[in-house]
Amino acid sequence: MKTSRPDVSRLDAFARETLEACDAVLVRIWVVGPGDSCATCPMRPECPDQRVCLHLAVSVGLSERLDGPFRRFPIGARRVGRVVVDRRPYVERGDLATRGLADPAWLEVHAVRGFAAVPLGEGRGVLALFSRRYLTDQEVRLLAFAARAAGHGGLESVPARTAARTARAEAPAPSPATPAAPQMIAAGAPRTLAEIQREAIERTLAETGGRISGPRGAAAALGLKPSTLVSRMQRLGVRRPS
């Protein structure tokens, strides 16, 4: 599995925005790299291919350490490793202690209720988070889209948005089982996943000269069907650049 590694500084900024938007206690990003520490890796027995594995590149929230037992993750192993192979999100809500995702005592102390792992780009890595609340299906879809764009380089810096612009965030409807995160629209406030998604689309459209379809269009770069991209642009109020 050969692939270019995304810029770590951009991924770090994306992880911090995700931490706020998802009310998470820990967000981590692994990127695909060579099998460089197999002799000391505690997960070596689970590694099907020691030529490549997932390297922990970003950790924000309760811990920013990049060492420890999960500094390397076999591709295809456990929940996180399977996300790279399946290329689709994995979500857990509720009793995470029985899923083997983390130490039960740690989950209880930090009131963790939700877990999600989404693929980064086209097989470039995985973003995983532990949240204090349930994540709705809508939030997971937005997160997966933004993570795909981050892996493609679609989350590079863009011009600052005004408070009126960011107020148009697409938020999931609250419910007793899945309470929505507070929407903060003041300048400098944490961005929502919808805002991250909007900026990814706008940036990609700018890079493709407004082209949507075709092998060099924005839809292909973002891993979407042209009709799906157009639909999301309409929902998010995104216009093609003139």
GUDOZA-738023 format. One record per residue (C-alpha): z, y, x; residue number from 1. Coordinates in Angstrom, 1 decimal. Example, Ala and Ser with C-alpha at 12.3 -4.5 7.8 and 13.67 -1.06 7.14 Angstrom:
# GUDOZA-738023
{{7.8, -4.5, 12.3}, 1}
{{7.1, -1.1, 13.7}, 2}
# end
This chain:
# GUDOZA-738023
{{0.0, 0.0, 0.0}, 1}
{{-1.3, 3.0, 1.9}, 2}
{{-0.6, 6.5, 0.6}, 3}
{{0.2, 10.0, 1.8}, 4}
{{3.8, 11.1, 1.6}, 5}
{{4.5, 14.1, -0.7}, 6}
{{6.1, 17.3, 0.8}, 7}
{{9.8, 16.7, 0.9}, 8}
{{10.8, 20.4, 0.4}, 9}
{{8.8, 20.4, -2.9}, 10}
{{10.4, 17.1, -4.0}, 11}
{{13.8, 18.5, -3.2}, 12}
{{13.2, 21.6, -5.4}, 13}
{{11.8, 19.3, -8.2}, 14}
{{14.9, 17.1, -8.0}, 15}
{{17.3, 20.1, -8.3}, 16}
{{15.4, 21.3, -11.4}, 17}
{{15.6, 17.8, -12.9}, 18}
{{19.3, 17.8, -12.2}, 19}
{{19.8, 20.8, -14.4}, 20}
{{17.3, 20.0, -17.1}, 21}
{{18.6, 16.5, -17.7}, 22}
{{22.3, 17.2, -17.3}, 23}
{{22.3, 14.7, -14.5}, 24}
{{25.1, 13.9, -12.0}, 25}
{{22.8, 12.4, -9.4}, 26}
{{19.0, 12.6, -8.8}, 27}
{{17.3, 10.6, -6.1}, 28}
{{13.7, 10.3, -4.9}, 29}
{{12.3, 7.5, -2.8}, 30}
{{8.8, 7.7, -1.2}, 31}
{{6.7, 4.9, 0.1}, 32}
{{6.9, 4.4, 3.9}, 33}
{{6.7, 1.7, 6.6}, 34}
{{9.2, -1.1, 6.9}, 35}
{{11.1, 0.5, 9.7}, 36}
{{14.7, -0.8, 9.5}, 37}
{{14.4, -4.3, 8.2}, 38}
{{16.8, -5.7, 10.8}, 39}
{{19.7, -3.7, 9.4}, 40}
{{18.6, -3.3, 5.7}, 41}
{{21.1, -4.8, 3.3}, 42}
{{18.3, -5.5, 0.8}, 43}
{{16.1, -7.3, 3.2}, 44}
{{16.5, -10.7, 1.4}, 45}
{{15.0, -9.1, -1.7}, 46}
{{12.0, -7.5, 0.1}, 47}
{{8.8, -9.3, -0.7}, 48}
{{6.7, -7.3, 1.8}, 49}
{{8.5, -5.9, 4.9}, 50}
{{5.4, -3.8, 5.9}, 51}
{{6.3, -1.1, 3.4}, 52}
{{9.3, -0.1, 1.3}, 53}
{{10.8, 2.9, -0.4}, 54}
{{12.5, 5.5, 1.8}, 55}
{{15.3, 7.7, 0.3}, 56}
{{13.9, 11.2, 0.9}, 57}
{{15.9, 13.4, -1.5}, 58}
{{19.4, 13.1, -3.0}, 59}
{{21.0, 15.9, -5.0}, 60}
{{24.0, 16.2, -7.2}, 61}
{{27.2, 14.3, -6.4}, 62}
{{25.8, 13.1, -3.1}, 63}
{{23.1, 14.6, -0.8}, 64}
{{23.4, 11.8, 1.8}, 65}
{{20.3, 9.9, 2.7}, 66}
{{22.0, 7.0, 4.4}, 67}
{{24.0, 4.1, 2.8}, 68}
{{23.0, 0.8, 1.2}, 69}
{{20.1, 2.3, -0.8}, 70}
{{18.5, 4.3, 1.9}, 71}
{{15.7, 1.7, 1.8}, 72}
{{14.5, 0.0, -1.4}, 73}
{{12.2, -3.0, -1.5}, 74}
{{9.0, -2.4, -3.6}, 75}
{{9.2, -4.6, -6.6}, 76}
{{12.9, -5.3, -6.3}, 77}
{{15.4, -4.4, -9.0}, 78}
{{14.9, -1.6, -11.5}, 79}
{{13.9, 1.1, -9.1}, 80}
{{11.5, -1.0, -7.0}, 81}
{{9.8, -2.4, -10.2}, 82}
{{8.9, 1.1, -11.3}, 83}
{{6.5, 1.5, -8.3}, 84}
{{4.7, -1.8, -9.2}, 85}
{{4.7, -1.3, -13.0}, 86}
{{3.9, 2.5, -12.8}, 87}
{{5.8, 3.2, -16.0}, 88}
{{9.3, 4.7, -16.7}, 89}
{{12.4, 2.6, -17.0}, 90}
{{15.2, 3.9, -19.3}, 91}
{{18.7, 2.8, -20.1}, 92}
{{21.1, 4.4, -22.6}, 93}
{{24.7, 3.6, -23.4}, 94}
{{26.5, 0.8, -21.7}, 95}
{{25.1, 1.1, -18.1}, 96}
{{27.9, -0.9, -16.6}, 97}
{{26.5, -4.2, -17.8}, 98}
{{23.0, -3.4, -16.4}, 99}
{{24.0, -3.5, -12.7}, 100}
{{22.6, 0.0, -12.0}, 101}
{{25.8, 1.3, -10.3}, 102}
{{29.4, 0.6, -9.8}, 103}
{{31.1, 0.5, -13.3}, 104}
{{34.0, 2.6, -12.1}, 105}
{{31.7, 5.3, -10.7}, 106}
{{29.8, 5.4, -14.0}, 107}
{{33.1, 5.8, -16.0}, 108}
{{34.5, 8.5, -13.7}, 109}
{{31.5, 10.7, -14.0}, 110}
{{30.9, 10.0, -17.7}, 111}
{{27.3, 8.7, -17.1}, 112}
{{25.6, 7.7, -20.3}, 113}
{{21.9, 7.6, -19.4}, 114}
{{19.6, 6.4, -16.6}, 115}
{{15.9, 6.9, -16.0}, 116}
{{13.5, 6.0, -13.2}, 117}
{{9.9, 7.2, -13.3}, 118}
{{7.0, 6.7, -10.9}, 119}
{{6.1, 9.5, -8.5}, 120}
{{2.4, 10.1, -8.3}, 121}
{{0.0, 7.2, -7.9}, 122}
{{2.4, 4.7, -6.4}, 123}
{{3.8, 7.3, -4.0}, 124}
{{7.5, 6.7, -4.9}, 125}
{{10.2, 6.8, -7.6}, 126}
{{12.5, 9.4, -9.0}, 127}
{{15.8, 8.0, -10.5}, 128}
{{18.6, 9.9, -12.2}, 129}
{{22.0, 9.3, -13.8}, 130}
{{22.7, 11.6, -16.8}, 131}
{{25.8, 12.6, -18.7}, 132}
{{23.9, 12.2, -21.9}, 133}
{{21.2, 10.0, -23.5}, 134}
{{17.7, 11.0, -22.5}, 135}
{{15.3, 11.2, -25.4}, 136}
{{11.8, 9.5, -25.3}, 137}
{{10.3, 13.0, -25.3}, 138}
{{12.3, 14.0, -22.2}, 139}
{{11.4, 10.9, -20.4}, 140}
{{7.7, 11.5, -21.1}, 141}
{{8.0, 15.0, -19.8}, 142}
{{9.9, 13.8, -16.7}, 143}
{{7.3, 11.1, -16.0}, 144}
{{4.5, 13.6, -16.3}, 145}
{{6.2, 16.1, -14.0}, 146}
{{7.0, 13.4, -11.4}, 147}
{{3.4, 12.3, -11.4}, 148}
{{2.3, 15.9, -10.8}, 149}
{{4.9, 16.2, -8.0}, 150}
{{3.4, 13.2, -6.3}, 151}
{{0.0, 14.7, -6.5}, 152}
{{1.1, 18.1, -5.1}, 153}
{{0.9, 19.8, -8.5}, 154}
{{4.4, 21.3, -8.3}, 155}
{{3.8, 23.7, -5.5}, 156}
{{5.0, 27.2, -5.9}, 157}
{{3.4, 29.3, -8.6}, 158}
{{3.8, 32.9, -9.6}, 159}
{{7.1, 33.8, -11.3}, 160}
{{7.2, 33.6, -15.1}, 161}
{{8.7, 36.2, -17.3}, 162}
{{11.7, 35.4, -19.5}, 163}
{{9.4, 35.7, -22.6}, 164}
{{7.0, 33.1, -21.1}, 165}
{{9.7, 30.6, -20.3}, 166}
{{11.2, 31.0, -23.8}, 167}
{{8.3, 28.9, -25.1}, 168}
{{9.9, 25.6, -23.8}, 169}
{{9.1, 22.5, -25.7}, 170}
{{12.5, 20.9, -26.4}, 171}
{{13.3, 17.7, -28.2}, 172}
{{15.0, 18.0, -31.6}, 173}
{{18.7, 17.4, -31.3}, 174}
{{20.4, 14.5, -33.0}, 175}
{{23.9, 13.0, -33.0}, 176}
{{22.9, 10.1, -30.8}, 177}
{{20.7, 12.2, -28.4}, 178}
{{22.1, 15.8, -28.1}, 179}
{{19.6, 18.2, -26.6}, 180}
{{20.4, 20.1, -23.4}, 181}
{{21.2, 23.9, -23.8}, 182}
{{18.0, 25.9, -23.4}, 183}
{{18.5, 28.7, -21.0}, 184}
{{15.7, 31.3, -20.8}, 185}
{{17.1, 34.1, -18.8}, 186}
{{15.4, 34.9, -15.5}, 187}
{{16.7, 32.7, -12.8}, 188}
{{18.1, 30.1, -15.2}, 189}
{{17.4, 26.4, -14.8}, 190}
{{14.0, 25.4, -16.0}, 191}
{{13.4, 22.8, -18.7}, 192}
{{11.1, 19.8, -18.2}, 193}
{{8.6, 21.4, -20.5}, 194}
{{8.4, 24.5, -18.2}, 195}
{{8.0, 22.2, -15.2}, 196}
{{5.2, 20.4, -17.0}, 197}
{{3.5, 23.7, -18.0}, 198}
{{3.5, 25.0, -14.4}, 199}
{{2.1, 21.6, -13.2}, 200}
{{-0.8, 21.9, -15.6}, 201}
{{-1.4, 25.6, -14.8}, 202}
{{-1.3, 25.0, -11.0}, 203}
{{-3.7, 22.0, -11.3}, 204}
{{-6.1, 24.0, -13.5}, 205}
{{-6.1, 26.8, -10.9}, 206}
{{-6.9, 24.3, -8.2}, 207}
{{-9.8, 22.8, -10.1}, 208}
{{-11.3, 26.1, -11.2}, 209}
{{-10.4, 25.5, -14.9}, 210}
{{-12.3, 22.2, -14.9}, 211}
{{-10.6, 19.6, -17.2}, 212}
{{-12.8, 16.5, -17.2}, 213}
{{-14.8, 14.7, -14.5}, 214}
{{-13.6, 13.1, -11.2}, 215}
{{-12.6, 16.5, -9.8}, 216}
{{-11.1, 17.8, -13.0}, 217}
{{-7.4, 18.5, -13.8}, 218}
{{-7.1, 15.5, -16.1}, 219}
{{-8.0, 13.1, -13.3}, 220}
{{-5.7, 14.8, -10.8}, 221}
{{-2.8, 14.5, -13.3}, 222}
{{-3.6, 11.0, -14.3}, 223}
{{-4.3, 11.8, -17.9}, 224}
{{-7.2, 11.5, -20.3}, 225}
{{-9.0, 14.8, -20.8}, 226}
{{-8.2, 14.7, -24.6}, 227}
{{-4.5, 14.1, -23.7}, 228}
{{-4.5, 17.0, -21.3}, 229}
{{-6.1, 19.3, -23.9}, 230}
{{-3.5, 18.3, -26.5}, 231}
{{-0.6, 19.1, -24.1}, 232}
{{-2.2, 22.4, -23.1}, 233}
{{-2.3, 23.4, -26.8}, 234}
{{1.4, 22.4, -27.4}, 235}
{{2.6, 24.2, -24.3}, 236}
{{0.4, 27.3, -24.8}, 237}
{{-1.5, 26.8, -21.6}, 238}
{{-4.9, 28.5, -21.3}, 239}
{{-7.7, 27.7, -18.9}, 240}
{{-8.1, 30.3, -16.2}, 241}
{{-10.9, 32.7, -16.6}, 242}
# end
